[in-house]
Amino acid sequence: MTFYDEIGGADTIRTIVARFYEGVAGDELLRPMYPEEDLGPAEERFFLFLCQYWGGPTTYSETRGHPRLRMRHSPFPVTPDAADHWLHHFRAGLDAADLTPEQDQRFWEYVTHAAQFMVNTPV
């Protein structure tokens, strides 16, 4: 069983990502990093990425290729403050999901590492 299956699959990840993007939509620091007026396509890409990362369908790679996360985010100034905002909204997403403490910790450890990895502008 993959972690994707263990946490409830697509439904759980959809819950997390939807709550995350609710926060991003009103965030004055993060929202400008999403050039599309409609956040729906970005939400879908993130959903597909997380599904694949945790062992679900490989739709993300099939439609977009290798994630290349740092390259895809390089046009945007990802500061430590932006990473903190991102984590704040992701925390809300995890809190909206029905995860065990162990599952929550595993997901949180991944996203905190990912957020720091994406920082490309020190100030």
N, C-alpha and C positions, 0 to 999 in steps of 0.2 A: 504494500500500500504506500502510495506517495504522500508527501505532506499535503499536496493539493487535495487528495481524497480524504485524508485524515481530518482536515479542517472544514470539509463540506463542499469542496469544489467551487464551481463557478458562482454559485449563489453567495457564498461567503466572500469571495474576492470581489464580486459585484457590489456587495454592501460596503466593503472597506473603501473601494475606489470611488463609489458614489458620494460617500460622506467626505472623503478627502477633497473631491472637486467642489463640493458645496463650500468648503472653506476657502479653497483657492479662488473661487469666483468673486469673493469679497475682499481678497487680500491685496492691498495696494502695492506691496512689494512683489508678490509673485505673479499677479494677474498679467502685467505687461510682458512676462516671459512667454506667454501663450498668444502668439500672433493671430490665431484664428478667432473670429468674433464668437463663434460657437465652440464651447469647450467639449462638446460631444465627441468629436473625432479624437482629441487628445485623451479623453477619458477611456474611449474604446481601446486605443493603443496601449495605454497603461494597464488596463484590464487584461488584455491579451498577453502582454509581457509577463505580468505577475502569474497568470495561469500557467504559462510555459515554464517560468522559472521554478515554480514549486512542483512541477511534474505533471501538469495537465496537458491539454492539446498544444501542439506546436504551431498553431495558426499564426502566431506573431512572426516567427522566422519564415514561414511559408509565404507570408504576404509582404514582409518588410526586410527580410534578410537578417544578417547578424545584428544583434542589438546595438553594438557600438555606442554605448551610452555616453561616454565622455565626448566623442565626436559630435553626436547629435545635439548635445547641450552646449557645445563650445561657443556658439554665437551669442549666448546669454551670459551676463555677469553673475555667476553663481557664487555669492559671497557666503561667509559663515553665517551672517544674519539671514540670508535667503534659505540656507540649509535648515536653520532653526525654525523658520516659518513653515517650511515644507514638513519638517518633523512634527510640528504642532498639529497640522492638519492630518497628517498620517496617523498620529496618536488618536485623534478623534475617530478616524476610520476604524482603527483596531478596537477602540472602545465600543463601537457600534456593532461589532461582530461578536458572535457567541463562541469565543475561543477559550480553551482551558488556559490556566496561567502558564503552563509549559509551552503551549502553542503560541500564545501571545509573546512570550519571551523570545522564542525562536524567530518569529516574524520581526519583532522590534530590533533584535540584534542585527538582522540583515539590513533593515532600512536605515538604522543609525549609521552602520558602516557605509552603505551606499550614499547616504546624504553627504558624509564627509568626503568620500571619494569623488563626488561630483563638483566640489568646490574648486573653482578655477580662477577666482579673483580674491586676493587676500583681504581686501577691505570692502 
